């Protein structure tokens, strides 16, 4: 019996294949998902096998088929040729996903074909409105356009980028893209144009220059592209060092200690600098897509063993925004721009955003920044000012009370001085 079990296990071990270098699309771990399920689960459209057939996603399947029909009619591409190419790539497609894909070869190929063409059509129709059909269920309806974008930002809802490149090359070769707007448009440019107004993204020229510094850099999928857009280039990355303390002063504490805040533009979101008592922070815009954006990039960072720069950034922002007053302060300075209901909602949003990431305290990117802030705040004179501001000058009533007390003290001393003078004269 034992020999039979051992033989069975041995056969199972033989069937285990090594992890592919193509693997880049992952299931979100429970640790992250439990904080906010919706931030990782598509709400209107599934792309790829991980959420195919999911609850509430069926309505978009018919619309996908309309896009596929339009694609083949417009381009005159041979459908059978597409099936043949995708079948040749089937093993590669499966290896891109970090889970076992239960669908058969035919099912997976059809799914990838429909979802791949649909995605390319969304990009093309967004860039070229003349390709949009009347009564389109996505374009012309801002809420649906927004929801589709959110779903395309989710790590579990990605298609391998080489699939999108294949279908885009077919569309481009068919000469059906409006020539007056084409100008050698690549899929990278199309992707950048699609996300540019919807999520944080640097100008395309800056992104192109930065990506060129990564030798042989290849885009894996949309989440990978957006992460590469926002990570500083190797020459811009600060040195990683051990973080000795998890505590830094909040924005209001720093202000009370004499720190001045300045919003900076035309730089990466994460380029926070503190010099000569001035804390320079790029503007953070909080929109409907912000939570999906950060949570899925953080998850991808942790899977891909990137530089966890975004996780470290969220840690810093969470500690600066410790209360509603911190939010209001940075909003007045133009550093925060939010569409949430109020400052308390922003505080809650940031604090929950920091629940999931793993803090790599031994290799933290903002260690020098934390040390500078703590050192400045630790100077006795700065710290005394901060304590005075926080404990006694935190409200107009407290200031009024101290002012009255000071006046009374001065009057009392003056009266005592006059009494003493009268006694001396007598």
Secondary structure, DSSP 8 states (H G I E B T S, - for coil): -HHHHHHHHHHHHHT-----TT--B----HHHHTT-GGGTS-SS---SSTTTT-TT-THHHHHHHHHHHHHHHHH---HHHHHHHHHHTHHHHHHTBSS---S-HHHHHHHHHHHHHHHHHHHHHHH-GGG--TT-SSTT-HHHHHHHHHHHT-GGG---HHHHHHHHHHHHHTT-S-HHHHSS--HHHHHHHHHHTTS----HHHHHHHHTTSTT----SHHHHHHHHHS--TTT----B----S----HHHHHHTT-EEEEE-SS-TT--EEETTEEEEE-EEE-TTHHHHHHHHHHHHHHHT---HHHHHHHHHHHH--SHHHHHHHHHTTSEEE-SSSHHHHHHHHHHHHHHS---TTSBTTHHHHHHHHHHHHSHHHHHHHHHHHHTSSSHHHHHHHHHHHHHHHHHHHHHHHHHHHHHH-
